[in-house]
Amino acid sequence: MRRLNRKKTLSLVKELDAFPKVPESYVETSASGGTVSIIAFTTMALLTIMEFSVYQDTWMKYEYEVDKDFSSKLRINIDITVAMKCQYIGADVLDLAETMVASADGLVYEPVIFDLSPQQKEWQRMLQLIQSRLQEEHSLQDVLFKSAFKSSTVLPSREDDSSQPPDACRIHGHLYVNKVAGNFHITVGKAIPHPRGHAHLAALVNHDSYNFSHRIDHLSFGELVPGIINPLDGTEKIAIDHNQMFQYFITVVPTKLHTYKISADTHQFSVTERERVINHAAGSHGVSGIFMKYDLSSLMVTVTEEHMPFWQFFVRLCGIIGGIFSTTGMLHGIGKFIVEIICCRFRLGSYKPINSVPFEDGHTDNHLPLLENNKH
């Protein structure tokens, strides 16, 4: 009984076979079929290589949500060189909550030479070229995210031993401020606290020494990330007048970055620049200096590096192979059918009329005569 049940089961399974085998003696090969097979296999190989390259690649996914973190501090990373001596200028932050953050809380004043060395000029030229490419090709930032580009925001040290005395001041370091709109500025005189805000001791500085030509080697918000090139990195401005104001209006966007190489909470920003000469007689009022007014966006961006899962790659690969086999088979069959119709089936003169055989009573017979009486 078990053998009978087993035989019935095997016969039932055989009847359900969706891939019946054709004996080789029934299979007919042709040159056209071989040519189509070569084209099909070549196409499958090319598409498989392309699909594998897509499988190896990754892409950045952007998601947006409301930023609910209001209690933490915002870090400002600064590296700015001003063409004035350090004792003549002061830097600090004043936010909308009237909270003053002095430069002594994290900034360093370093006397330097404003003009760059040849190696530093090459670094600045390279950085400005990347900035111009980023404005044209926004997808380049994704490449920098994934590759963790580390040397873009680090100014190399001078390779020459210049005997020229320092004529500028490099202000670098970081400050922690409240997550509200504020104003980071560099102007004449050191900052002192004031009941209504703060003030700068500018009266002791000679007006002829004013020169707010500056170079922004680095300016960023949040945690330092080696994949981000910020919009103001490599910016250089030359003042055409002693009384000149440079303004940068910055919108900061909180950003969470998750890649296969790094994971960090940082900030991106966009900026609008403006500069003008202070001339009270002409109605252009203000204070000479460098002013960076920043505001925080209420939206937070999450940037995640994603990769195609293996099951999706396998399904796409099966679709490529099966689709090419089916398509080439149908195209070959249709082409063969058309060629047979045109060249083989209806040739002119392939069928000739048969002569009729007369009878004695005057009737005719259109049938073929007997084979032995039929003469060819």
Beta strands, then each sheet from edge to edge (+ up, - down):
strand 1: 58-66
strand 2: 73-82
strand 3: 89-95
strand 4: 100-102
strand 5: 107-112
strand 6: 168-178
strand 7: 182-188
strand 8: 191-194
strand 9: 197-200
strand 10: 214-222
strand 11: 235-237
strand 12: 244-258
strand 13: 263-277
strand 14: 289-296
strand 15: 299-307
strand 16: 357-358
strand 17: 364-365
sheet 1: 1+ 15- 12- 13+ 10- 2+ 6- 5+
sheet 2: 1+ 15- 12- 14- 7+ 3- 4+
sheet 3: 1+ 15- 12- 13+ 10- 11+
sheet 4: 8+ 9-
sheet 5: 16+ 17-
end
